[in-house]
Amino acid sequence: MEKVFDQIVDFVNSNGDPQLIISQEDFDIWRQDYIWEALHGQRYGQSFCNRFGITDNHLYYNNGGIEWANEYIKKTYLARP
C-alpha cells in the first residue's frame, strides 16, 4: 500500500495536478511495441501501465477502446511541448 502513496506523490506537483512525465517519443515507441504485446493478449491500457510502471486502474482495465485510452494518456501522462 505504501507504494501506491509513493507513486501518487511522485506523479503530483505542489498544486495536486499530475506531473506529465512521459515524452511523446517514448509514447510513440511504446505504441509501436504494443502491436507485439497485443498479439500476446495484453490490453492497450494494461500494456501502457506495465511499460511505464503506472498504477492506474481506470486505464489498466479500460473498456473505452484505444481512442479513449490515447486521449486519457495524452491528458494525464504525456509531457506537453
PyMOL commands that place a pseudoatom at each C-alpha (Angstrom):
pseudoatom trace, name=CA, resn=MET, resi=1, chain=A, elem=C, hetatm=0, pos=[0.000, 0.000, 0.000]
pseudoatom trace, name=CA, resn=GLU, resi=2, chain=A, elem=C, hetatm=0, pos=[2.889, 2.363, 0.679]
pseudoatom trace, name=CA, resn=LYS, resi=3, chain=A, elem=C, hetatm=0, pos=[3.975, 2.063, -2.940]
pseudoatom trace, name=CA, resn=VAL, resi=4, chain=A, elem=C, hetatm=0, pos=[0.636, 3.464, -4.112]
pseudoatom trace, name=CA, resn=PHE, resi=5, chain=A, elem=C, hetatm=0, pos=[1.058, 6.577, -1.963]
pseudoatom trace, name=CA, resn=ASP, resi=6, chain=A, elem=C, hetatm=0, pos=[4.693, 6.976, -3.053]
pseudoatom trace, name=CA, resn=GLN, resi=7, chain=A, elem=C, hetatm=0, pos=[3.563, 6.839, -6.661]
pseudoatom trace, name=CA, resn=ILE, resi=8, chain=A, elem=C, hetatm=0, pos=[0.859, 9.434, -6.056]
pseudoatom trace, name=CA, resn=VAL, resi=9, chain=A, elem=C, hetatm=0, pos=[3.443, 11.765, -4.551]
pseudoatom trace, name=CA, resn=ASP, resi=10, chain=A, elem=C, hetatm=0, pos=[5.779, 11.143, -7.493]
pseudoatom trace, name=CA, resn=PHE, resi=11, chain=A, elem=C, hetatm=0, pos=[3.054, 11.991, -10.042]
pseudoatom trace, name=CA, resn=VAL, resi=12, chain=A, elem=C, hetatm=0, pos=[1.605, 15.062, -8.349]
pseudoatom trace, name=CA, resn=ASN, resi=13, chain=A, elem=C, hetatm=0, pos=[3.062, 18.549, -8.186]
pseudoatom trace, name=CA, resn=SER, resi=14, chain=A, elem=C, hetatm=0, pos=[2.579, 21.016, -5.340]
pseudoatom trace, name=CA, resn=ASN, resi=15, chain=A, elem=C, hetatm=0, pos=[-0.850, 22.014, -6.717]
pseudoatom trace, name=CA, resn=GLY, resi=16, chain=A, elem=C, hetatm=0, pos=[-2.061, 18.407, -6.735]
pseudoatom trace, name=CA, resn=ASP, resi=17, chain=A, elem=C, hetatm=0, pos=[-2.004, 18.223, -10.535]
pseudoatom trace, name=CA, resn=PRO, resi=18, chain=A, elem=C, hetatm=0, pos=[-0.403, 15.208, -12.226]
pseudoatom trace, name=CA, resn=GLN, resi=19, chain=A, elem=C, hetatm=0, pos=[3.142, 15.742, -13.405]
pseudoatom trace, name=CA, resn=LEU, resi=20, chain=A, elem=C, hetatm=0, pos=[3.324, 14.942, -17.085]
pseudoatom trace, name=CA, resn=ILE, resi=21, chain=A, elem=C, hetatm=0, pos=[6.431, 12.842, -17.329]
pseudoatom trace, name=CA, resn=ILE, resi=22, chain=A, elem=C, hetatm=0, pos=[6.321, 10.672, -20.451]
pseudoatom trace, name=CA, resn=SER, resi=23, chain=A, elem=C, hetatm=0, pos=[7.782, 12.161, -23.613]
pseudoatom trace, name=CA, resn=GLN, resi=24, chain=A, elem=C, hetatm=0, pos=[5.994, 11.962, -26.945]
pseudoatom trace, name=CA, resn=GLU, resi=25, chain=A, elem=C, hetatm=0, pos=[8.961, 9.978, -28.270]
pseudoatom trace, name=CA, resn=ASP, resi=26, chain=A, elem=C, hetatm=0, pos=[8.668, 7.356, -25.518]
pseudoatom trace, name=CA, resn=PHE, resi=27, chain=A, elem=C, hetatm=0, pos=[4.916, 7.163, -26.116]
pseudoatom trace, name=CA, resn=ASP, resi=28, chain=A, elem=C, hetatm=0, pos=[5.418, 6.641, -29.861]
pseudoatom trace, name=CA, resn=ILE, resi=29, chain=A, elem=C, hetatm=0, pos=[7.997, 3.899, -29.264]
pseudoatom trace, name=CA, resn=TRP, resi=30, chain=A, elem=C, hetatm=0, pos=[5.640, 2.167, -26.855]
pseudoatom trace, name=CA, resn=ARG, resi=31, chain=A, elem=C, hetatm=0, pos=[2.783, 2.338, -29.384]
pseudoatom trace, name=CA, resn=GLN, resi=32, chain=A, elem=C, hetatm=0, pos=[4.946, 0.538, -31.947]
pseudoatom trace, name=CA, resn=ASP, resi=33, chain=A, elem=C, hetatm=0, pos=[5.908, -2.099, -29.389]
pseudoatom trace, name=CA, resn=TYR, resi=34, chain=A, elem=C, hetatm=0, pos=[2.287, -2.548, -28.335]
pseudoatom trace, name=CA, resn=ILE, resi=35, chain=A, elem=C, hetatm=0, pos=[1.492, -4.467, -31.508]
pseudoatom trace, name=CA, resn=TRP, resi=36, chain=A, elem=C, hetatm=0, pos=[3.620, -7.355, -30.251]
pseudoatom trace, name=CA, resn=GLU, resi=37, chain=A, elem=C, hetatm=0, pos=[2.063, -7.188, -26.795]
pseudoatom trace, name=CA, resn=ALA, resi=38, chain=A, elem=C, hetatm=0, pos=[-1.460, -7.146, -28.250]
pseudoatom trace, name=CA, resn=LEU, resi=39, chain=A, elem=C, hetatm=0, pos=[-0.670, -10.339, -30.128]
pseudoatom trace, name=CA, resn=HIS, resi=40, chain=A, elem=C, hetatm=0, pos=[0.139, -11.838, -26.742]
pseudoatom trace, name=CA, resn=GLY, resi=41, chain=A, elem=C, hetatm=0, pos=[-3.173, -10.806, -25.200]
pseudoatom trace, name=CA, resn=GLN, resi=42, chain=A, elem=C, hetatm=0, pos=[-2.343, -7.566, -23.393]
pseudoatom trace, name=CA, resn=ARG, resi=43, chain=A, elem=C, hetatm=0, pos=[-4.899, -4.801, -23.358]
pseudoatom trace, name=CA, resn=TYR, resi=44, chain=A, elem=C, hetatm=0, pos=[-3.828, -1.351, -24.557]
pseudoatom trace, name=CA, resn=GLY, resi=45, chain=A, elem=C, hetatm=0, pos=[-4.024, 0.385, -21.178]
pseudoatom trace, name=CA, resn=GLN, resi=46, chain=A, elem=C, hetatm=0, pos=[-2.540, -2.633, -19.432]
pseudoatom trace, name=CA, resn=SER, resi=47, chain=A, elem=C, hetatm=0, pos=[0.483, -2.528, -21.718]
pseudoatom trace, name=CA, resn=PHE, resi=48, chain=A, elem=C, hetatm=0, pos=[0.952, 1.225, -21.174]
pseudoatom trace, name=CA, resn=CYS, resi=49, chain=A, elem=C, hetatm=0, pos=[0.760, 0.902, -17.392]
pseudoatom trace, name=CA, resn=ASN, resi=50, chain=A, elem=C, hetatm=0, pos=[3.173, -2.023, -17.387]
pseudoatom trace, name=CA, resn=ARG, resi=51, chain=A, elem=C, hetatm=0, pos=[5.694, -0.283, -19.644]
pseudoatom trace, name=CA, resn=PHE, resi=52, chain=A, elem=C, hetatm=0, pos=[5.834, 2.914, -17.611]
pseudoatom trace, name=CA, resn=GLY, resi=53, chain=A, elem=C, hetatm=0, pos=[5.273, 1.461, -14.136]
pseudoatom trace, name=CA, resn=ILE, resi=54, chain=A, elem=C, hetatm=0, pos=[1.981, 3.260, -13.610]
pseudoatom trace, name=CA, resn=THR, resi=55, chain=A, elem=C, hetatm=0, pos=[-0.799, 2.107, -11.309]
pseudoatom trace, name=CA, resn=ASP, resi=56, chain=A, elem=C, hetatm=0, pos=[-3.981, 3.457, -12.869]
pseudoatom trace, name=CA, resn=ASN, resi=57, chain=A, elem=C, hetatm=0, pos=[-6.874, 1.002, -12.732]
pseudoatom trace, name=CA, resn=HIS, resi=58, chain=A, elem=C, hetatm=0, pos=[-9.067, 3.288, -14.822]
pseudoatom trace, name=CA, resn=LEU, resi=59, chain=A, elem=C, hetatm=0, pos=[-6.602, 2.961, -17.702]
pseudoatom trace, name=CA, resn=TYR, resi=60, chain=A, elem=C, hetatm=0, pos=[-5.399, -0.587, -16.974]
pseudoatom trace, name=CA, resn=TYR, resi=61, chain=A, elem=C, hetatm=0, pos=[-8.906, -2.067, -17.175]
pseudoatom trace, name=CA, resn=ASN, resi=62, chain=A, elem=C, hetatm=0, pos=[-10.129, 0.386, -19.835]
pseudoatom trace, name=CA, resn=ASN, resi=63, chain=A, elem=C, hetatm=0, pos=[-13.242, -0.646, -21.733]
pseudoatom trace, name=CA, resn=GLY, resi=64, chain=A, elem=C, hetatm=0, pos=[-13.477, 2.598, -23.688]
pseudoatom trace, name=CA, resn=GLY, resi=65, chain=A, elem=C, hetatm=0, pos=[-11.218, 1.485, -26.516]
pseudoatom trace, name=CA, resn=ILE, resi=66, chain=A, elem=C, hetatm=0, pos=[-7.889, 2.629, -27.845]
pseudoatom trace, name=CA, resn=GLU, resi=67, chain=A, elem=C, hetatm=0, pos=[-9.098, 6.081, -28.887]
pseudoatom trace, name=CA, resn=TRP, resi=68, chain=A, elem=C, hetatm=0, pos=[-10.367, 6.811, -25.374]
pseudoatom trace, name=CA, resn=ALA, resi=69, chain=A, elem=C, hetatm=0, pos=[-7.134, 5.466, -23.851]
pseudoatom trace, name=CA, resn=ASN, resi=70, chain=A, elem=C, hetatm=0, pos=[-4.969, 7.630, -26.128]
pseudoatom trace, name=CA, resn=GLU, resi=71, chain=A, elem=C, hetatm=0, pos=[-6.845, 10.779, -25.120]
pseudoatom trace, name=CA, resn=TYR, resi=72, chain=A, elem=C, hetatm=0, pos=[-6.655, 9.842, -21.449]
pseudoatom trace, name=CA, resn=ILE, resi=73, chain=A, elem=C, hetatm=0, pos=[-2.909, 9.116, -21.690]
pseudoatom trace, name=CA, resn=LYS, resi=74, chain=A, elem=C, hetatm=0, pos=[-2.234, 12.389, -23.512]
pseudoatom trace, name=CA, resn=LYS, resi=75, chain=A, elem=C, hetatm=0, pos=[-4.153, 14.423, -20.932]
pseudoatom trace, name=CA, resn=THR, resi=76, chain=A, elem=C, hetatm=0, pos=[-2.797, 12.599, -17.911]
pseudoatom trace, name=CA, resn=TYR, resi=77, chain=A, elem=C, hetatm=0, pos=[0.730, 11.359, -18.560]
pseudoatom trace, name=CA, resn=LEU, resi=78, chain=A, elem=C, hetatm=0, pos=[2.366, 12.956, -21.593]
pseudoatom trace, name=CA, resn=ALA, resi=79, chain=A, elem=C, hetatm=0, pos=[4.715, 15.887, -21.309]
pseudoatom trace, name=CA, resn=ARG, resi=80, chain=A, elem=C, hetatm=0, pos=[3.426, 18.892, -23.172]
pseudoatom trace, name=CA, resn=PRO, resi=81, chain=A, elem=C, hetatm=0, pos=[5.795, 20.707, -25.518]
for i in range(1, 81): cmd.bond("trace and resi %d" % i, "trace and resi %d" % (i + 1))
show_as sticks, trace
zoom trace
